[in-house]
Amino acid sequence: MSATTHPLCKKPVSRRLSQADLKFAQLARKTVGASKVDECMRAMHDSDVSNLKEQLLDKGYLDQATADDLDAALAEAPLPAPNSERLPPLKVDNLCSIIGETLGGIYLHRVLGKGGSGVVFAGRNADGEVRAIKVLHPRAARNLITCRRFGRESNALARLLHKNIVRVYASGVDRGLHYTTLEYCPGASLSTVVQTHGPLGLIAAIKVALEVTRGLKIAHSKDIIHRDIKPQNILICSDGQVKLADFGLAQIHGTQHLFTKKTVVGTAHYMSPEQSRAETVDDRADIYSMGVVLFYMLTGRWPFESKKKVDLVRQHRDELAPSPRIYRADLPDYVEELVARCLAKDPDERFDGADALIEALKEARAKALLQKLRVYAEETDHGEPCQMPPKRRRRPRVAKMNRSQAFWLAVCGSVFVSTFAIVFLLFSSLL
């Protein structure tokens, strides 16, 4: 395609780029640099290349794999943001300083939590409803993988509507910042609860595991594998409800893999053996992580501990997990067997899926409740039959007079008093 020349100068007239080229350039600048992208955009005027992607490939600035990743990032478009006022971009180094600003239609009130890549705020929308909004730090937004993880979490959560999964309302880019608007869940993470109050009781731990597994069941039914089940991603709300969050590392069927095949994905303390080998996983990988979480809730520690991540990955891959009864002797046998089955190295030896684990947890909860009732009976009765407390003696009911009875009683009383007065006066006059 030849460039047209303005009659008054020798410089070629800038050709109007397509919307797809502009979006591709925005992502490519974060990957290969702004100068190389601008160079290719200028070179498109003197070449027959139809789009910016082909120009970058011809120049050697992009390889085919990276170009495919950029195309996948464009395909995974975030949910549309709510209409908000046109406000200038926010240029900040410290995200906590944007409190009091409006982002994505949410007025930011306070900070809920901080992470390596962003900050979670609490705010209110135009209707006065409280929302949590997760904002990606501008430095992290320059990394293509981090941006795709951020968008992937929003897209995954948008497909999952369940009481045990944190709901996402909207996501997008506003005022130069990537954000996701989430359901506000007042409370604390499971990690904070265990660190503050110590290991959970048996029934409480089973309840938490049961609710998280119910959320996993919905995710697995949508072909979404979480791959990062851990106490930090489990929220205990102030009303006692349990919610699963953070699907940033999720494996979503039907989408292009975010990481290369040799990338180990997950958190070392909760990683399944197949994840440590960088294999494609199924829902049984989340079952393994749930076993580690249950072990942590019951004992307050991990089955494998090491300061080196490499050693943790090797232990999860090669070594048998210890019994939780080593650290808590009062745990019953059926709980030990349940945890051991979740932590089996071979996926075929674990529970077949979330449904099977839910049934096992329900059975364990019933046994724990029955055992608790038996212990209570032994402590209160000392082996003797339970005696009912004595009944309270009721006061006798006093019959109430109706109006007719009260009237005639008053008449009789008046006649009696009048008769007595007359007799008394007659007797007095005779004397």
Secondary structure, 3 states (H helix, E strand, C coil): CCCCECCCCCCECCCCCCHHHHHHHHHHHHHHCHHHHHHHHHHHHHCCCCCHHHHHHHHCCCCHHHHHHHHHHHHCCCCCCCCCCCCCCCCCCCHHHHCCCEECCEEEEEEEEECCCEEEEEEECCCCCEEEEEEECHHHHCCHHHHHHHHHHHHHHHCCCCCCECCEEEEEEECCEEEEEEECCCEEEHHHHHHHHCCCCHHHHHHHHHHHHHHHHHHHHCCEECCCCCHHHEEEECCCCEEECCCCCCEECCCCCCCCCCCCCCCHHHCCHHHHCCCCCCHHHHHHHHHHHHHHHHHCCCCCCCCCHHHHHHHHHHCCCCCHHHCCCCCCHHHHHHHHHHCCCCHHHCCCCHHHHHHHHHHHHHHHHHHHHHHHHHHHHCCCCCCCCCCCCCCCCCCCCCHHHHHHHHHHHHHHHHHHHHHHHHHHHHC
